[in-house]
Amino acid sequence: MLALIVDDEREIREGLRAGFSWSDYGIEEVLTADDGDTALELARTQRPDIIVTDIRMKRMSGLQLIKALMEQRPDGWKAIVISGYDDFEMVRQAMRLGAMDYILKPINTDELGSILTHAISQLEEEKADRENRELLNVQIDNALPKIKGELMREIMEHEYDPYRETRIVHRLKTLHMDWMVTGPSVVMLFEADDLKSVENRKGMRREKELILFGIGNVVKQTWEEHYLESFVLYEDSKQRWVVVLQCTRSGGIAIIEELGNLCLQNIRDFVKVKASAALCMISGILAELHTRYAEAEEILEQKAIYGGDQLLTSRGWEQESEQENPPITNPEEVLDLIRYGTEADIHAAMNRFYELVHSWSHTHIKDIQQHIFEWLLAIFKKAAQWGWPEQSWQRNPMVLWDRLERYDTLDSLREQAESSLLELSRDFAELASSPGQIIQEAEKYILHHFADNLTLQSVAAEVHVTPVWLSKLFKKEKKQTFLEYLTEVRIENSKVMLGEVQYKIYQISSLVGYKDPVHFTKLFKKRTGWTPKEYRRMQGIADE
């Protein structure tokens, strides 16, 4: 321990330092100062445990020293004031300021020893209290994620019970999480793709745990670094990471979607696995939390159809493809528009030409002309790969450039770009398969492979169109979405199998393409009104 003696009388200061057995009280070193200013600076740098100071000094008094030091360092030290018989009022002030005790002049060493013993005992008790509080705070900090996770699982994974609302809201307030029942928020689920394939490999159990741990860390760090509002992250009972985010700022959903995609990118980069995420809005009502969580689960299940490694939202993956005028940024999708769309479709799609140009962030007309030129060449290149016989654009691309360079307004450039696409479309009218043929090929493939892990992307690849255009063609030709058609095929085949006694229900689920029998049961009941077991009984077959 370290002591500091402060007195402007050298004889008292040095006599007290040299004439008292400080080491008997565990004090290894004793510093001295001849005034309050010097003592304050020493106290700041050396942090003494015991300060023995005269109450009256020239310049800064003992009272001023105690007050100044107490403001800077409120605990971890004790002050003992030295006082004359006529300083009683000042002693009272010192005690109010935080001095532990006082001793009268001339100093009695036995009395000083007794005061020191008491002071050191108090310091040790206070130190033990601080350490206990710090340990308790660490334990609370370590336990908080678990406590929050247990509460969130209780709220999200169980049906809303109005009789539990008061207790749950109180617990949310205690944990400073009541923002989720007082304003809008978003629930987002993160799930590793194909995790069971890791789990089922021999000796890979530890790898699965590391993947889940890594995903949780990446998601937590990404939101902590980039998100300005409150959020809570926990692991649900199905080993998915769930984050509930406060969403009260303007443009909050767009920010959350952007950061959700950043999370997926960071998972790919740092955990070296692919993951999918689902997002759903919450209005700020406790009764809605479970419903929206369940909705997010259903959205996440759609990765089996639309493919993983992406953020899925309640608006649906197919929303973009169902728009009247889909984006024209992707040359492959533009080529499908040319091959399978009408001239009216092309004209309507070009309404997004201005949006395309603005996305390039150019301000000079030459840069815009150059980018349109490159965009058209990319489309022509794709067309050539699909058998477009016209080669003049390749032999002399400057003809196209000269054509564009004559125009310096977006309206005129749009007309020229649209004219090029329409010319290409007329050439393809004699080459490409009809939309009906594409859908027939897709239907044939689905009917032969419905038990496989089909996705919109995989079927689109088989029939050589982009996923967006396969989805559009299904809506146009079949008057239903790709998912609705695939589900219809699977459910109809399951009905046939349910009438045959050799199949168990869980086997039928797998045989029609659903790995999860619970998900199969929900879909079957949604489409037919009965569970598979109820339907089987209607066929006169007893329960399994």
C-alpha positions in Angstrom: 0.0 0.0 0.0 1.0 3.6 -0.5 0.5 6.6 1.9 0.8 10.3 1.2 1.6 12.9 4.0 0.6 16.5 3.3 1.8 19.3 5.7 3.4 22.6 5.1 5.5 22.3 8.2 8.6 20.2 7.4 9.3 19.0 10.9 5.8 17.5 11.3 5.8 16.1 7.7 9.2 14.4 7.9 8.9 13.5 11.5 5.6 11.7 10.8 7.2 9.9 7.8 10.3 8.8 9.5 9.1 8.4 13.1 6.1 6.1 12.5 6.2 2.3 11.7 4.2 2.4 8.5 5.4 -1.0 7.4 3.7 -2.6 10.4 0.4 -1.7 8.8 1.3 -3.1 5.3 2.3 0.3 3.9 5.4 -0.2 1.8 6.0 3.4 0.7 5.3 6.9 2.1 5.3 10.0 -0.1 5.3 13.6 1.2 4.0 17.0 -0.1 4.4 20.4 1.3 1.1 21.9 0.0 -2.3 20.9 -1.4 -1.4 21.6 -5.1 1.6 19.3 -5.0 -0.3 16.6 -3.1 -3.2 16.7 -5.7 -0.7 16.1 -8.5 0.9 13.2 -6.6 -2.4 11.7 -5.8 -3.4 11.8 -9.5 -0.2 10.1 -10.7 0.7 7.8 -7.8 -2.9 6.9 -6.5 -2.1 6.6 -2.8 -4.3 4.4 -0.6 -4.0 6.6 2.6 -3.7 10.4 2.7 -2.8 12.1 5.9 -3.2 15.8 5.5 -3.1 18.9 7.6 -6.4 20.7 7.5 -4.9 24.2 7.4 -2.2 25.0 4.8 -1.1 27.9 2.8 -2.3 27.9 -0.8 -4.6 24.8 -1.2 -6.0 23.6 2.2 -6.7 20.1 3.2 -10.4 20.6 2.7 -9.8 21.8 -0.9 -7.5 18.8 -1.5 -10.1 16.3 -0.3 -12.9 17.9 -2.3 -10.8 18.1 -5.5 -9.6 14.5 -5.2 -13.0 13.2 -4.3 -14.4 14.6 -7.6 -11.7 12.9 -9.6 -11.4 9.6 -7.7 -14.4 8.9 -5.4 -13.2 5.6 -4.0 -10.1 3.5 -3.4 -8.5 5.8 -0.8 -9.1 7.1 2.7 -8.3 10.6 4.1 -7.2 11.3 7.7 -7.1 15.0 8.6 -4.6 16.5 11.1 -6.3 19.3 13.2 -5.6 21.7 16.0 -8.0 22.1 19.0 -9.6 25.2 17.4 -10.4 23.6 14.0 -13.5 21.6 15.0 -15.8 23.3 12.4 -13.3 22.6 9.6 -13.0 18.9 10.8 -16.8 18.7 10.4 -16.5 20.0 6.9 -13.8 17.5 6.1 -15.9 14.6 7.3 -18.8 15.8 5.2 -16.5 16.0 2.2 -15.4 12.3 2.7 -12.6 12.3 5.2 -12.6 9.0 7.2 -11.3 10.3 10.5 -9.2 13.0 12.2 -6.3 13.2 14.6 -5.4 16.1 16.8 -2.0 17.8 17.2 0.4 16.8 18.7 0.0 13.4 17.0 -0.3 10.4 19.2 1.2 7.5 17.3 -0.9 4.8 19.0 -4.1 6.8 18.0 -2.7 7.1 14.5 -2.1 3.4 14.4 -5.7 2.6 15.5 -7.1 5.0 12.9 -4.9 3.4 10.2 -6.0 -0.1 11.1 -9.6 1.0 10.8 -8.9 2.8 7.5 -7.1 -0.2 6.0 -9.8 -2.5 7.1 -12.4 -0.3 5.4 -10.3 -0.2 2.2 -10.0 -4.0 2.1 -13.8 -4.4 2.6 -14.6 -1.8 -0.1 -12.1 -3.5 -2.4 -13.7 -6.9 -1.8 -17.1 -5.3 -2.4 -16.0 -3.7 -5.7 -14.5 -7.0 -6.8 -17.7 -8.8 -5.9 -19.8 -6.2 -7.7 -17.5 -6.5 -10.8 -17.7 -10.3 -10.7 -21.5 -10.1 -10.3 -21.7 -7.6 -13.3 -19.6 -10.0 -15.4 -21.8 -12.9 -14.4 -24.9 -10.8 -15.2 -23.4 -9.7 -18.6 -22.6 -13.3 -19.4 -26.0 -14.5 -18.3 -28.0 -11.7 -20.0 -27.8 -13.3 -23.5 -29.1 -16.6 -22.1 -31.9 -14.8 -20.1 -32.9 -12.8 -23.2 -32.8 -15.9 -25.3 -35.0 -17.9 -23.0 -37.6 -15.0 -22.9 -37.5 -14.6 -26.7 -38.0 -18.3 -27.3 -40.9 -18.2 -24.9 -42.5 -15.3 -26.8 -41.7 -16.4 -30.3 -42.2 -20.1 -30.2 -45.5 -20.3 -28.3 -48.9 -19.1 -29.2 -49.9 -15.8 -27.7 -51.5 -16.0 -24.3 -53.2 -12.8 -23.0 -53.0 -14.0 -19.4 -49.2 -14.0 -19.7 -48.9 -10.5 -21.4 -48.5 -8.4 -18.2 -45.7 -10.7 -16.9 -43.9 -10.8 -20.3 -44.1 -7.0 -20.8 -42.7 -6.5 -17.3 -39.8 -8.9 -18.1 -39.2 -7.0 -21.4 -39.0 -3.7 -19.5 -36.6 -5.1 -17.0 -34.3 -6.2 -19.8 -34.7 -2.9 -21.7 -36.4 -4.7 -24.6 -39.9 -3.2 -24.3 -39.2 -1.3 -27.6 -40.5 -4.3 -29.5 -44.0 -3.9 -28.0 -44.1 -0.1 -28.3 -43.2 0.5 -32.0 -42.4 -1.2 -35.3 -39.7 -3.8 -35.5 -38.4 -6.6 -37.8 -37.8 -10.2 -37.2 -35.0 -11.9 -39.2 -34.0 -15.6 -39.2 -30.6 -16.8 -40.3 -30.0 -20.5 -41.1 -27.0 -22.3 -42.5 -27.8 -24.0 -45.8 -27.4 -27.8 -46.0 -26.4 -28.0 -42.3 -27.6 -31.6 -42.0 -25.1 -32.7 -44.6 -22.3 -31.5 -42.2 -24.0 -33.1 -39.2 -24.4 -36.5 -40.9 -20.7 -36.7 -41.9 -18.8 -38.9 -39.6 -16.7 -37.0 -37.0 -18.1 -33.6 -38.1 -20.3 -32.9 -35.0 -17.7 -30.4 -33.8 -17.7 -28.7 -37.2 -21.4 -28.1 -37.0 -21.1 -26.4 -33.6 -18.3 -24.2 -34.9 -20.4 -23.2 -38.0 -23.4 -22.2 -35.8 -21.1 -20.4 -33.4 -19.4 -18.6 -36.3 -22.7 -17.5 -37.8 -23.9 -16.1 -34.5 -20.7 -14.1 -34.1 -20.7 -12.7 -37.6 -24.4 -11.7 -37.4 -23.8 -10.1 -33.9 -20.8 -8.2 -35.0 -22.3 -7.0 -38.3 -25.4 -5.5 -36.5 -23.3 -4.0 -33.7 -21.0 -2.2 -36.2 -23.6 -0.9 -38.6 -27.1 -0.7 -37.0 -28.0 2.4 -35.0 -31.2 1.2 -33.3 -31.8 -1.5 -30.6 -31.7 -5.2 -31.4 -31.7 -8.6 -29.7 -30.0 -11.7 -31.1 -30.6 -15.2 -29.9 -30.5 -18.9 -31.0 -33.9 -20.5 -31.4 -34.8 -24.2 -30.6 -34.1 -25.2 -34.2 -30.5 -23.9 -34.2 -31.2 -20.8 -36.2 -30.1 -17.3 -35.3 -32.9 -14.9 -34.8 -32.5 -11.1 -34.6 -35.3 -8.8 -33.7 -34.6 -5.2 -34.7 -36.2 -1.9 -33.7 -37.3 -0.2 -36.9 -38.5 3.4 -36.3 -36.3 5.4 -38.6 -37.2 6.5 -42.1 -36.0 4.0 -44.7 -35.4 1.4 -41.9 -36.6 -1.6 -43.9 -34.2 -0.8 -46.8 -31.3 -0.4 -44.3 -32.2 -3.8 -42.6 -32.4 -5.6 -46.0 -29.0 -4.2 -47.0 -27.4 -5.2 -43.7 -29.1 -8.6 -43.9 -27.4 -9.2 -47.2 -24.1 -8.0 -45.7 -24.5 -10.6 -43.0 -24.9 -13.3 -45.6 -21.9 -12.0 -47.4 -19.8 -11.9 -44.2 -20.9 -15.5 -43.4 -19.7 -16.6 -46.8 -16.4 -14.7 -46.3 -15.6 -15.6 -42.7 -17.4 -18.8 -41.8 -17.0 -20.2 -45.3 -20.5 -21.5 -45.6 -23.7 -20.4 -47.3 -26.7 -19.3 -45.3 -30.2 -18.0 -46.0 -32.3 -15.4 -44.2 -35.9 -14.5 -43.9 -37.4 -11.2 -42.9 -40.8 -10.2 -41.6 -42.3 -6.9 -40.3 -43.8 -6.6 -36.8 -46.2 -3.7 -35.9 -45.3 -3.4 -32.2 -48.0 -5.6 -30.7 -47.0 -8.5 -28.4 -49.8 -10.7 -29.8 -48.1 -10.4 -33.2 -44.6 -11.6 -32.3 -45.3 -15.3 -32.5 -47.3 -14.9 -35.7 -44.6 -13.0 -37.5 -41.9 -15.4 -36.3 -44.0 -18.3 -37.7 -44.4 -16.4 -40.9 -40.6 -15.8 -41.1 -40.2 -19.6 -40.7 -42.5 -20.2 -43.6 -40.7 -17.7 -45.7 -37.4 -19.4 -44.9 -38.7 -22.7 -46.0 -39.1 -21.3 -49.5 -35.4 -21.6 -50.0 -36.1 -25.2 -50.9 -38.0 -23.8 -53.9 -36.2 -20.7 -54.8 -32.7 -21.6 -53.6 -30.6 -20.6 -50.6 -27.8 -18.2 -50.1 -30.1 -15.2 -50.2 -32.5 -12.9 -48.2 -36.1 -13.9 -48.6 -38.8 -11.4 -47.5 -42.6 -11.5 -46.9 -43.0 -9.9 -50.3 -41.9 -13.1 -51.9 -39.1 -14.0 -54.2 -41.3 -13.9 -57.2 -42.5 -10.3 -56.7 -39.9 -8.8 -59.0 -40.8 -11.3 -61.8 -44.5 -10.6 -61.4 -44.0 -6.9 -61.8 -45.5 -5.5 -64.9 -42.1 -4.0 -65.9 -39.2 -6.1 -64.5 -35.7 -4.6 -64.3 -33.6 -4.6 -67.4 -30.2 -4.6 -65.8 -29.4 -8.3 -66.4 -28.6 -9.1 -70.1 -29.8 -12.7 -69.7 -33.2 -11.5 -68.4 -33.4 -8.9 -71.2 -32.7 -11.6 -73.7 -35.5 -13.7 -72.3 -37.7 -10.7 -72.7 -36.7 -10.5 -76.3 -37.1 -14.3 -76.9 -40.5 -14.8 -75.1 -42.0 -11.4 -74.7 -44.1 -9.4 -77.2 -43.2 -6.1 -78.7 -45.6 -4.6 -76.2 -43.7 -6.3 -73.4 -40.4 -4.9 -74.6 -41.9 -1.4 -74.9 -43.3 -1.6 -71.3 -40.0 -3.0 -70.0 -38.2 0.0 -71.5 -40.1 2.2 -69.1 -37.4 1.3 -66.7 -34.7 2.6 -69.0 -34.4 5.8 -67.0 -34.0 3.8 -63.8 -31.3 1.8 -65.5 -29.4 4.9 -66.6 -29.7 6.5 -63.2 -28.2 3.4 -61.5 -25.0 4.1 -63.4 -24.5 7.4 -61.7 -23.2 9.2 -64.8 -23.6 12.9 -65.3 -21.9 13.3 -68.7 -23.8 12.3 -71.9 -20.7 10.6 -73.4 -20.5 8.3 -70.3 -24.2 7.5 -70.6 -23.8 6.8 -74.4 -20.8 4.5 -73.7 -22.7 2.6 -71.0 -25.7 2.1 -73.2 -23.4 0.9 -76.0 -21.8 -1.7 -73.6 -25.2 -2.8 -72.4 -26.5 -3.5 -75.9 -23.3 -5.3 -76.9 -23.7 -7.6 -73.8 -27.2 -8.4 -74.9 -26.1 -9.0 -78.5 -23.3 -11.3 -77.2 -25.9 -13.4 -75.3 -28.1 -13.5 -78.4 -25.3 -14.8 -80.5 -24.7 -17.6 -78.0 -28.4 -18.6 -78.6 -28.1 -18.7 -82.3 -28.7 -15.2 -83.5 -27.2 -15.2 -87.0 -26.6 -11.4 -87.3 -22.9 -10.7 -87.1 -22.6 -7.1 -88.3 -22.5 -5.8 -84.7 -19.5 -7.9 -84.1 -17.6 -7.1 -87.3 -18.2 -3.4 -87.0 -19.5 -2.3 -83.6 -18.7 1.3 -84.4 -21.9 1.4 -86.5 -23.9 1.0 -83.3 -21.7 3.6 -81.5 -22.2 6.1 -84.3 -25.9 5.6 -84.1 -26.0 6.3 -80.4 -23.6 9.2 -80.5 -26.0 11.2 -82.7 -28.5 11.6 -79.8 -27.9 13.6 -76.6 -31.2 13.2 -74.6 -32.4 10.2 -72.6 -35.7 10.1 -74.5 -33.8 9.8 -77.9 -31.3 7.3 -76.5 -34.2 5.2 -75.2 -35.8 5.1 -78.6 -32.6 3.9 -80.2 -32.0 1.2 -77.6 -35.6 0.0 -77.8 -35.4 0.0 -81.6 -32.3 -2.3 -81.4 -34.1 -4.7 -79.0 -37.2 -4.8 -81.3 -35.0 -5.6 -84.3 -33.4 -8.4 -82.3 -36.8 -9.6 -81.2 -38.0 -10.0 -84.8 -35.0 -12.0 -85.7 -35.6 -14.3 -82.8 -39.3 -14.8 -83.6 -38.1 -17.3 -86.2 -35.6 -19.0 -84.0 -36.8 -19.3 -80.4 -39.1 -21.8 -78.8 -42.6 -20.4 -78.0 -43.4 -19.6 -74.4 -45.8 -22.6 -74.4 -43.0 -24.9 -75.4 -40.8 -23.7 -72.6 -43.6 -24.3 -70.0 -44.3 -27.8 -71.5 -40.6 -28.6 -71.1 -40.6 -27.3 -67.5 -43.8 -29.3 -66.7 -42.3 -32.5 -68.1 -39.2 -32.0 -66.1 -41.1 -31.3 -62.9 -43.4 -34.4 -63.4 -40.3 -36.6 -63.7 -38.3 -35.0 -60.9 -40.8 -33.7 -58.3 -39.2 -35.9 -55.6 -35.8 -34.1 -56.1 -34.8 -30.9 -54.4 -36.2 -28.7 -57.1 -35.8 -25.0 -57.1 -36.9 -22.3 -59.5 -33.3 -21.8 -60.5 -32.6 -25.5 -61.2 -35.7 -26.0 -63.4 -34.9 -22.7 -65.2 -31.4 -24.0 -65.9 -32.9 -27.2 -67.4 -35.2 -25.3 -69.8 -32.6 -22.6 -70.6 -34.3 -19.5 -69.3 -33.6 -17.2 -66.4 -35.6 -17.8 -63.1 -37.4 -14.5 -63.4 -38.7 -15.4 -66.9 -39.6 -18.9 -66.0 -41.7 -17.5 -63.1 -43.3 -14.9 -65.5 -44.1 -17.6 -68.1 -45.7 -19.8 -65.4 -48.0 -16.9 -64.4 -48.7 -16.1 -68.1 -49.3 -19.7 -69.4 -50.5 -21.6 -66.3 -52.2 -18.7 -64.4 -50.3 -19.9 -61.3 -46.8 -19.5 -59.8 -44.0 -22.0 -60.1 -44.3 -22.8 -56.4 -48.1 -23.4 -56.7 -47.6 -25.7 -59.6 -44.8 -27.7 -58.0 -46.8 -28.0 -54.8 -49.9 -29.1 -56.8 -47.9 -31.9 -58.5 -46.4 -33.1 -55.2 -49.7 -33.1 -53.3 -51.5 -34.9 -56.1 -48.8 -37.6 -56.2 -48.9 -37.9 -52.4 -52.7 -38.5 -52.5 -52.1 -41.5 -54.7 -49.5 -42.9 -52.3 -51.7 -42.3 -49.3 -54.1 -44.8 -50.9 -51.4 -47.5 -50.9 -50.8 -49.3 -47.6 -47.1 -50.0 -48.2 -46.1 -46.4 -47.6 -45.7 -44.7 -44.2 -46.6 -41.0 -44.1 -43.0 -39.9 -43.4 -41.9 -42.0 -46.4 -44.5 -40.3 -48.7 -43.2 -36.9 -47.5 -39.7 -37.8 -48.7 -40.9 -39.5 -51.9 -42.7 -36.3 -53.1 -39.8 -34.0 -52.3 -40.4 -32.8 -48.7 -37.6 -33.6 -46.3 -39.6 -32.4 -43.3 -42.9 -34.4 -42.6 -44.3 -31.6 -40.5 -43.9 -29.1 -43.4 -45.5 -31.7 -45.7 -48.5 -32.1 -43.3 -49.0 -28.3 -43.2 -49.0 -28.0 -47.0 -51.2 -31.0 -47.5 -53.8 -29.7 -45.0 -53.7 -26.2 -46.5 -54.4 -27.5 -50.0 -56.9 -30.3 -49.2 -58.4 -29.4 -45.8 -57.3 -32.6 -44.2 -54.1 -33.9 -42.7 -52.4 -36.8 -44.5 -53.6 -39.2 -41.7 -57.2 -37.9 -42.0 -57.1 -38.3 -45.8 -55.7 -41.8 -45.5 -58.6 -42.8 -43.1 -61.0 -41.5 -45.7 -59.6 -44.0 -48.1 -60.4 -46.7 -45.6 -56.8 -47.3 -44.4 -56.2 -47.6 -40.7 -53.7 -45.4 -38.8 -50.1 -46.3 -38.9 
